[in-house]
Amino acid sequence: MHKNYTLVQPDDAVPLVMDSPHSGVDYPADFEYACSLADLRYAEDTHVEKLWQNAPSMGIPLLAANAARTYIDYNRSLDDLDVNMLSDKWPNAINPGEKSSRGFGLIWSNIAEGKPIYATKLSSSAVSKRIEEYYLPYHSQLNELLDSLADRHGGVWHLNQHSMPAAAYARMGFSGDRVLADFVLGTRDGTTCDPEFADLIANVLRGLGYSVSINEPYKGAELVRLHGRPLENRHSLMIEIHRRLYMSELTREVHDGFGVLQKDLDRLSQTLVEYVKHKISRTGE
């Protein structure tokens, strides 16, 4: 196990990879946050990697980050950085996006509106250290997994796993009485995977009694953007799970729904294994 991520890799892996970039619960000693740990933990996709922990027994590699996303966010691009939070000049190119402007870029500056994480600015060297020790090893490992399976099988499928809070719409600035689905699938408006793959997942989940939304309110971020190239038979899709289905957002403890949900996700995983095996067998015809 790499100290900064955990990988469970079956000996005979199918060309389907799962990764959980936001379920880490490690808060490194050099974080030096000034807000409460309880506030920081609200950003965690707590227990997501446990929900999918049976996937490797079906042949699916499972990669999970160990460090908390508020320390460094693996699902952002390296140039999505707010330099206003730095005490000195950043040496590399920047291209901050909408998330950085709200404090949720590569390095988070806020945990919520009006709740800054730091009392002082960070040095460029401190941010570079996080990138070198955490971000790059995680991305390198995911790249290696996907590339090796794609080379071996002629294609690969990637599921980027997350969870979402009940207040997702409010945190994103939406007003009104929008109802958050049990699952949100993100394909960046159909650009990161074959629609058949997204439809299969949605139909399985709906058949199990869950509500499913596609690209609303989440479309997927950096990891599916990087790895979703359907014209190359490389398909990437984000899955967001409503936290109420399996845990208390107040205590972060799982409740009785966890076991039920995990069994349903095992059913989905098995269906997807059969799907990718069928697709690969047709590729080799």
LOMI-291733 format. One line per 10 residues: for each residue x, y, z of N, C-alpha, C. Coordinates in pm, whole numbers, padded with zeros to 5 digits. Layout:
% LOMI-291733
X,Y,Z,X,Y,Z,X,Y,Z  ...
END
This chain:
% LOMI-291733
00084,-00120,00000,00000,00000,00000,00087,00125,00000  00063,00214,-00095,00128,00345,-00095,00073,00424,00024  00159,00500,00088,00115,00569,00209,00003,00669,00184  -00007,00717,00061,-00103,00823,00034,-00226,00777,-00044  -00231,00651,-00079,-00350,00594,-00139,-00353,00445,-00110  -00471,00386,-00126,-00488,00243,-00107,-00537,00183,-00237  -00474,00077,-00282,-00514,00008,-00404,-00539,-00139,-00373  -00657,-00187,-00406,-00687,-00330,-00399,-00701,-00376,-00544  -00605,-00457,-00587,-00599,-00496,-00727,-00607,-00647,-00741  -00712,-00697,-00805,-00725,-00842,-00826,-00615,-00894,-00919
-00582,-01022,-00905,-00481,-01082,-00992,-00525,-01083,-01138  -00651,-01113,-01161,-00702,-01121,-01297,-00809,-01013,-01315  -00764,-00890,-01329,-00856,-00776,-01332,-00930,-00767,-01465  -01057,-00732,-01455,-01136,-00701,-01574,-01108,-00554,-01610  -01137,-00511,-01732,-01109,-00373,-01772,-01212,-00273,-01719  -01230,-00276,-01588,-01321,-00185,-01518,-01252,-00141,-01391  -01232,-00012,-01373,-01158,00043,-01259,-01247,00138,-01182  -01243,00128,-01049,-01313,00222,-00963,-01211,00304,-00886  -01239,00435,-00871,-01154,00515,-00784,-01240,00607,-00698  -01192,00630,-00576,-01262,00715,-00479,-01164,00822,-00431
-01164,00939,-00495,-01063,01040,-00464,-01093,01126,-00341  -01216,01118,-00289,-01257,01210,-00182,-01295,01140,-00052  -01269,01010,-00040,-01309,00939,00081,-01199,00933,00186  -01085,00999,00159,-00974,00997,00254,-01007,01066,00385  -00956,01010,00493,-00982,01065,00626,-00852,01100,00700  -00740,01101,00628,-00612,01140,00688,-00594,01290,00676  -00554,01353,00786,-00529,01496,00789,-00382,01517,00826  -00295,01533,00726,-00150,01539,00752,-00112,01647,00853  00001,01623,00920,00044,01712,01029,00072,01854,00982  00108,01869,00854,00139,02003,00805,00018,02075,00747
-00102,02023,00769,-00222,02087,00717,-00241,02226,00779  -00232,02234,00911,-00241,02361,00984,-00368,02439,00953  -00479,02369,00954,-00608,02433,00933,-00652,02509,01058  -00733,02613,01039,-00775,02696,01151,-00923,02680,01182  -00996,02605,01099,-01138,02579,01127,-01150,02452,01209  -01271,02411,01241,-01289,02290,01320,-01274,02166,01232  -01228,02057,01292,-01218,01931,01218,-01355,01883,01174  -01457,01909,01255,-01593,01869,01219,-01637,01936,01090  -01603,02064,01075,-01636,02134,00951,-01560,02074,00833  -01432,02045,00852,-01353,01985,00745,-01410,01851,00702
-01454,01774,00797,-01501,01639,00767,-01631,01639,00685  -01700,01752,00687,-01822,01761,00606,-01793,01741,00458  -01670,01773,00418,-01633,01762,00277,-01597,01618,00238  -01577,01531,00335,-01537,01394,00304,-01649,01315,00236  -01610,01230,00144,-01701,01126,00093,-01685,01002,00182  -01712,01023,00309,-01684,00920,00409,-01751,00786,00375  -01674,00678,00386,-01721,00540,00369,-01748,00498,00225  -01726,00587,00128,-01756,00550,-00010,-01676,00429,-00054  -01546,00427,-00019,-01464,00313,-00061,-01510,00184,00005  -01574,00194,00122,-01626,00074,00190,-01753,00024,00121
-01832,00115,00068,-01952,00073,-00004,-01917,-00017,-00122  -01803,00009,-00184,-01761,-00066,-00303,-01654,-00169,-00272  -01633,-00201,-00145,-01518,-00283,-00107,-01523,-00426,-00160  -01639,-00472,-00205,-01648,-00608,-00260,-01616,-00613,-00408  -01597,-00497,-00470,-01570,-00494,-00614,-01445,-00573,-00653  -01334,-00563,-00577,-01215,-00639,-00617,-01237,-00790,-00622  -01327,-00842,-00541,-01354,-00986,-00545,-01422,-01026,-00675  -01473,-00929,-00749,-01535,-00954,-00879,-01439,-00924,-00994  -01316,-00884,-00959,-01216,-00855,-01061,-01196,-00708,-01091  -01254,-00620,-01008,-01248,-00475,-01033,-01143,-00410,-00942
-01038,-00350,-00997,-00943,-00276,-00912,-01013,-00156,-00845  -00976,-00132,-00719,-01036,-00022,-00642,-00924,00063,-00583  -00918,00187,-00625,-00818,00283,-00579,-00886,00389,-00494  -00829,00420,-00378,-00888,00522,-00290,-00780,00611,-00232  -00804,00740,-00230,-00711,00835,-00169,-00719,00823,-00018  -00607,00844,00049,-00605,00842,00194,-00617,00981,00255  -00557,01081,00191,-00561,01217,00245,-00695,01283,00217  -00737,01367,00308,-00865,01438,00294,-00861,01532,00174  -00974,01546,00108,-00981,01630,-00012,-00957,01778,00019  -00982,01820,00142,-00959,01960,00177,-00810,01991,00188
-00727,01888,00202,-00581,01905,00204,-00532,01926,00061  -00574,01839,-00029,-00553,01858,-00173,-00663,01781,-00245  -00719,01843,-00347,-00833,01782,-00415,-00786,01714,-00543  -00788,01582,-00541,-00740,01501,-00653,-00828,01515,-00777  -00948,01568,-00759,-01043,01579,-00870,-01048,01721,-00927  -00935,01789,-00920,-00918,01921,-00980,-00794,01918,-01069  -00787,02008,-01164,-00666,02019,-01246,-00557,02092,-01168  -00433,02069,-01206,-00321,02130,-01134,-00318,02282,-01145  -00380,02336,-01249,-00379,02482,-01264,-00504,02548,-01207  -00593,02468,-01145,-00715,02523,-01085,-00684,02570,-00943
-00605,02675,-00934,-00552,02720,-00806,-00578,02869,-00787  -00627,02905,-00670,-00649,03045,-00634,-00521,03100,-00573  -00446,03179,-00650,-00318,03229,-00601,-00334,03333,-00492  -00456,03382,-00471,-00479,03479,-00363,-00461,03417,-00225  -00460,03284,-00219,-00440,03218,-00091,-00292,03189,-00065  -00204,03232,-00156,-00060,03206,-00142,00013,03329,-00091  00120,03304,-00016,00199,03414,00040,00310,03460,-00053  00336,03383,-00161,00441,03420,-00255,00396,03383,-00397  00480,03409,-00495,00444,03389,-00635,00442,03241,-00670  00333,03198,-00737,00323,03059,-00784,00405,03046,-00913
00492,02947,-00921,00586,02940,-01034,00527,02882,-01163  00408,02824,-01155,00352,02755,-01271,00230,02829,-01326  00184,02785,-01442,00066,02845,-01503,-00058,02817,-01418  -00152,02910,-01418,-00276,02889,-01347,-00394,02915,-01440  -00502,02847,-01411,-00627,02867,-01486,-00742,02839,-01391  -00760,02922,-01289,-00862,02896,-01188,-01002,02897,-01246  -01080,02798,-01204,-01217,02788,-01253,-01318,02836,-01152  -01442,02805,-01179,-01553,02848,-01093,-01540,02791,-00953  -01489,02669,-00941,-01477,02609,-00808,-01370,02681,-00725  -01261,02719,-00788,-01159,02795,-00716,-01214,02926,-00665
-01297,02990,-00745,-01353,03119,-00706,-01442,03105,-00582  -01495,02985,-00561,-01579,02960,-00444,-01500,02897,-00329  -01369,02877,-00351,-01285,02822,-00245,-01268,02673,-00250  -01307,02609,-00362,-01304,02463,-00370,-01219,02413,-00486  -01104,02476,-00506,-01016,02437,-00615,-00920,02326,-00574  -00803,02326,-00636,-00701,02224,-00605,-00669,02223,-00456  -00652,02341,-00400,-00635,02357,-00255,-00753,02439,-00205  -00834,02378,-00120,-00953,02448,-00071,-00912,02563,00021  -00979,02676,00006,-00959,02788,00097,-01076,02805,00193  -01194,02757,00153,-01314,02765,00237,-01374,02627,00254
-01440,02603,00365,-01516,02481,00381,-01662,02505,00345  -01703,02631,00354,-01836,02676,00314,-01830,02828,00310  -01934,02889,00258,-01936,03036,00252,-01922,03094,00392  -01823,03182,00407,-01801,03245,00537,-01724,03160,00635  -01672,03044,00589,-01595,02955,00677,-01459,02925,00615  -01362,03016,00631,-01228,02992,00576,-01159,02877,00648  -01073,02807,00576,-01000,02695,00634,-00874,02743,00705  -00807,02844,00648,-00677,02887,00700,-00685,03026,00762  -00598,03046,00861,-00587,03178,00923,-00478,03261,00856  -00386,03195,00788,-00278,03264,00718,-00264,03205,00577
-00188,03273,00492,-00168,03225,00356,-00067,03110,00353  -00077,03029,00249,00014,02916,00231,00131,02956,00143  00244,02893,00165,00359,02916,00077,00348,02830,-00048  00408,02873,-00155,00408,02794,-00278,00476,02660,-00256  00581,02658,-00175,00651,02533,-00150,00563,02433,-00076  00477,02481,00013,00386,02392,00086,00285,02328,-00009  00234,02408,-00103,00140,02355,-00202,00210,02257,-00294  00332,02290,-00338,00408,02200,-00425,00434,02067,-00357  00457,02068,-00228,00481,01945,-00152,00357,01855,-00154  00241,01915,-00140,00117,01837,-00145,00098,01775,-00283
00131,01852,-00385,00117,01801,-00521,00211,01683,-00543  00337,01700,-00505,00438,01596,-00530,00413,01470,-00447  00369,01485,-00324,00358,01370,-00235,00222,01302,-00237  00118,01373,-00281,-00016,01318,-00276,-00084,01313,-00413  -00096,01427,-00476,-00172,01436,-00601,-00110,01354,-00713  00018,01376,-00740,00081,01309,-00853,00089,01157,-00838  00122,01103,-00719,00122,00957,-00707,-00015,00894,-00730  -00121,00961,-00685,-00256,00908,-00706,-00289,00906,-00854  -00266,01016,-00921,-00296,01023,-01064,-00209,00927,-01143  -00084,00913,-01104,00005,00820,-01173,-00045,00677,-01161
-00089,00640,-01041,-00140,00504,-01022,-00267,00479,-01101  -00358,00575,-01104,-00481,00559,-01181,-00449,00550,-01331  -00359,00635,-01377,-00318,00629,-01518,-00262,00492,-01552  -00178,00440,-01466,-00115,00310,-01491,-00219,00199,-01498  -00314,00201,-01407,-00420,00100,-01408,-00499,00104,-01537  -00545,00222,-01574,-00629,00236,-01692,-00552,00204,-01820  -00429,00252,-01828,-00350,00227,-01949,-00320,00079,-01967  -00283,00013,-01859,-00247,-00129,-01871,-00367,-00214,-01910  -00483,-00185,-01854,-00603,-00262,-01888,-00651,-00230,-02030  -00641,-00103,-02070,-00680,-00067,-02206,-00588,-00134,-02308
-00458,-00138,-02280,-00364,-00202,-02371,-00391,-00352,-02382  -00428,-00412,-02270,-00449,-00557,-02268,-00580,-00598,-02333  -00683,-00516,-02316,-00818,-00557,-02358,-00874,-00477,-02475  -00807,-00373,-02514,-00859,-00292,-02624,-00961,-00189,-02582  -00980,-00172,-02454,-01074,-00073,-02401,-01075,-00081,-02249  -01129,00023,-02185,-01137,00024,-02039,-01253,00113,-01996  -01312,00080,-01881,-01424,00155,-01823,-01383,00200,-01684  -01417,00323,-01649,-01373,00385,-01525,-01493,00445,-01453  -01506,00410,-01325,-01611,00467,-01240,-01546,00550,-01131  -01576,00679,-01131,-01523,00774,-01036,-01627,00793,-00926
-01596,00742,-00805,-01698,00727,-00700,-01697,00842,-00600  -01818,00891,-00568,-01834,01004,-00475,-01961,00987,-00393  -01978,01077,-00296,-02106,01089,-00224,-02142,01237,-00219  -02269,01264,-00196,-02316,01404,-00196,-02403,01431,-00075  -02392,01553,-00020,-02472,01588,00097,-02616,01620,00061  -02703,01612,00160,-02844,01644,00137,-02860,01789,00090  -02770,01877,00135,-02778,02018,00099,-02700,02051,-00027  -02684,01955,-00117,-02601,01975,-00237,-02646,02095,-00319  -02776,02107,-00343,-02824,02218,-00426,-02797,02353,-00359  -02821,02359,-00230,-02800,02485,-00158,-02652,02523,-00159
-02563,02425,-00142,-02419,02452,-00141,-02371,02499,-00278  -02443,02461,-00382,-02405,02502,-00517,-02471,02634,-00558  -02549,02691,-00466,-02608,02821,-00491,-02743,02819,-00560  -02805,02699,-00571,-02936,02689,-00633,-03044,02725,-00531  -03144,02798,-00577,-03257,02830,-00491,-03377,02745,-00532  -03479,02743,-00448,-03598,02666,-00482,-03598,02529,-00416  -03704,02456,-00442,-03723,02326,-00377,-03684,02212,-00470  -03559,02207,-00509,-03510,02100,-00594,-03491,01974,-00511  -03528,01861,-00567,-03515,01733,-00497,-03390,01662,-00548  -03300,01631,-00457,-03177,01562,-00493,-03203,01414,-00513
-03158,01360,-00626,-03177,01218,-00655,-03091,01132,-00561  -03125,01004,-00554,-03043,00911,-00476,-02905,00895,-00538  -02900,00893,-00670,-02775,00882,-00744,-02770,00989,-00853  -02653,01047,-00872,-02629,01135,-00986,-02514,01076,-01066  -02536,01057,-01195,-02432,01006,-01284,-02379,01123,-01367  -02248,01139,-01372,-02187,01249,-01446,-02107,01200,-01564  -02142,01251,-01681,-02071,01215,-01804,-02024,01339,-01879  -02023,01452,-01810,-01988,01580,-01872,-02067,01598,-02001  -02199,01585,-01983,-02295,01603,-02093,-02271,01506,-02208  -02241,01381,-02170,-02231,01275,-02269,-02098,01267,-02342
-01997,01337,-02292,-01869,01341,-02364,-01766,01240,-02313  -01789,01177,-02198,-01683,01095,-02139,-01708,00945,-02145  -01823,00903,-02195,-01848,00760,-02208,-01958,00735,-02310  -01963,00613,-02356,-02073,00570,-02443,-02204,00585,-02367  -02305,00649,-02425,-02434,00663,-02355,-02491,00530,-02308  -02459,00423,-02376,-02507,00291,-02338,-02460,00254,-02198  -02337,00292,-02164,-02280,00262,-02033,-02356,00337,-01924  -02381,00466,-01945,-02456,00545,-01848,-02599,00495,-01835  -02660,00461,-01946,-02798,00411,-01943,-02808,00279,-01868  -02708,00192,-01886,-02710,00065,-01815,-02707,00087,-01665
-02617,00172,-01618,-02605,00199,-01475,-02734,00260,-01422  -02787,00358,-01494,-02912,00423,-01451,-03026,00323,-01444  -03037,00236,-01543,-03148,00141,-01546,-03137,00037,-01436  -03015,-00008,-01406,-02997,-00104,-01297,-03038,-00040,-01165  -02991,00081,-01140,-03023,00149,-01014,-03173,00178,-01001  -03234,00222,-01110,-03379,00246,-01105,-03455,00118,-01082  -03406,00009,-01140,-03470,-00120,-01119,-03461,-00167,-00975  -03361,-00117,-00903,-03344,-00150,-00761,-03422,-00054,-00671  -03492,00041,-00733,-03579,00130,-00656,-03523,00267,-00625  -03410,00303,-00686,-03348,00432,-00658,-03385,00535,-00765
-03385,00661,-00724,-03400,00770,-00822,-03262,00806,-00875  -03257,00835,-01005,-03129,00862,-01071,-03141,00986,-01159  -03042,01071,-01150,-03031,01188,-01238,-02900,01178,-01314  -02900,01227,-01437,-02777,01226,-01517,-02735,01370,-01546  -02614,01403,-01500,-02554,01537,-01519,-02631,01650,-01451  -02706,01619,-01348,-02781,01721,-01274,-02790,01680,-01127  -02727,01754,-01034,-02656,01880,-01054,-02505,01866,-01079  -02455,01742,-01081,-02311,01721,-01101,-02286,01657,-01237  -02186,01708,-01308,-02154,01655,-01440,-02027,01571,-01442  -01950,01574,-01333,-01819,01512,-01332,-01711,01618,-01348
-01595,01593,-01287,-01489,01694,-01289,-01363,01639,-01355  -01248,01667,-01296,-01122,01646,-01366,-01092,01501,-01401  -01122,01409,-01312,-01084,01270,-01337,-01161,01207,-01452  -01290,01234,-01461,-01363,01180,-01577,-01327,01256,-01704  -01296,01385,-01691,-01253,01461,-01808,-01123,01405,-01864  -01030,01372,-01775,-00901,01320,-01819,-00912,01183,-01885  -00997,01098,-01827,-00994,00957,-01866,-01110,00914,-01955  -01205,01002,-01978,-01316,00967,-02064,-01288,01003,-02209  -01252,00903,-02289,-01225,00924,-02431,-01295,00813,-02509  -01426,00822,-02521,-01504,00711,-02578,-01463,00673,-02720
-01412,00768,-02798,-01368,00734,-02934,-01247,00640,-02932  -01177,00636,-02818,-01065,00543,-02801,-01107,00420,-02721  -01238,00403,-02702,-01294,00294,-02622,-01246,00302,-02477  -01235,00423,-02427,-01202,00449,-02287,-01316,00534,-02229  -01390,00475,-02137,-01516,00533,-02091,-01506,00565,-01941  -01543,00686,-01906,-01533,00730,-01767,-01664,00796,-01723  -01709,00760,-01605,-01837,00809,-01553,-01825,00831,-01404  -01882,00941,-01357,-01886,00972,-01214,-02016,00923,-01154  -02007,00866,-01033,-02127,00827,-00958,-02128,00902,-00825  -02232,00977,-00801,-02255,01045,-00672,-02368,00972,-00600
-02345,00939,-00473,-02445,00869,-00392,-02493,00961,-00281  -02623,00974,-00267,-02681,01056,-00159,-02642,00994,-00025  -02579,01073,00060,-02528,01021,00187,-02638,00970,00280  -02756,01022,00265,-02863,00979,00355,-02892,00829,00340  -02854,00772,00226,-02883,00631,00201,-02804,00539,00292  -02691,00587,00345,-02605,00494,00419,-02541,00549,00546  -02550,00681,00570,-02481,00737,00686,-02554,00858,00742  -02517,00894,00865,-02563,01018,00925,-02463,01127,00891  -02509,01237,00834,-02418,01346,00802,-02372,01418,00929  -02446,01404,01036,-02409,01469,01161,-02297,01394,01232
-02313,01263,01245,-02215,01184,01319,-02112,01116,01229  -02141,01107,01098,-02058,01040,00999,-02053,00890,01020  -02142,00837,01100,-02151,00693,01122,-02250,00632,01024  -02223,00508,00983,-02316,00440,00894,-02440,00399,00973  -02553,00386,00902,-02675,00336,00966,-02717,00206,00897  -02835,00158,00927,-02879,00028,00876,-02888,00023,00724  -02900,00139,00660,-02910,00140,00515,-02780,00104,00445  -02670,00107,00518,-02540,00080,00456,-02536,-00059,00394  -02576,-00159,00471,-02571,-00296,00422,-02661,-00320,00302  -02778,-00260,00306,-02873,-00274,00194,-02813,-00212,00068
-02760,-00091,00083,-02702,-00021,-00031,-02581,-00097,-00084  -02498,-00146,00003,-02379,-00219,-00041,-02416,-00342,-00123  -02517,-00414,-00081,-02562,-00532,-00158,-02614,-00490,-00294  -02685,-00378,-00301,-02734,-00331,-00431,-02619,-00287,-00521  -02516,-00226,-00462,-02400,-00186,-00541,-02321,-00308,-00587  -02322,-00414,-00508,-02260,-00539,-00552,-02333,-00594,-00674  -02465,-00584,-00675,-02543,-00629,-00791,-02507,-00546,-00914  -02496,-00416,-00894,-02457,-00328,-01004,-02317,-00364,-01053  -02225,-00385,-00962,-02088,-00418,-01000,-02083,-00545,-01082  -02156,-00647,-01040,-02155,-00772,-01114,-02213,-00754,-01254
-02317,-00675,-01265,-02374,-00646,-01397,-02273,-00576,-01487  -02197,-00484,-01429,-02098,-00411,-01508,-01981,-00499,-01549  -01944,-00592,-01463,-01839,-00688,-01500,-01883,-00769,-01621  -02007,-00816,-01618,-02059,-00894,-01731,-02066,-00808,-01857  -02101,-00681,-01839,-02112,-00590,-01953,-01975,-00570,-02020  -01872,-00538,-01939,-01742,-00510,-02001,-01682,-00636,-02061  -01705,-00751,-02000,-01656,-00876,-02059,-01722,-00900,-02194  -01850,-00872,-02202,-01921,-00889,-02329,-01867,-00792,-02434  -01844,-00666,-02394,-01795,-00567,-02488,-01655,-00605,-02540  -01571,-00655,-02450,-01436,-00693,-02491,-01438,-00817,-02582
-01526,-00909,-02552,-01535,-01029,-02637,-01580,-00992,-02778  -01666,-00894,-02790,-01711,-00849,-02922,-01598,-00775,-02995  -01515,-00703,-02918,-01404,-00631,-02978,-01307,-00728,-03044  -01292,-00846,-02982,-01196,-00942,-03032,-01250,-01033,-03142  -01375,-01014,-03181,-01433,-01101,-03284,-01369,-01075,-03420
END
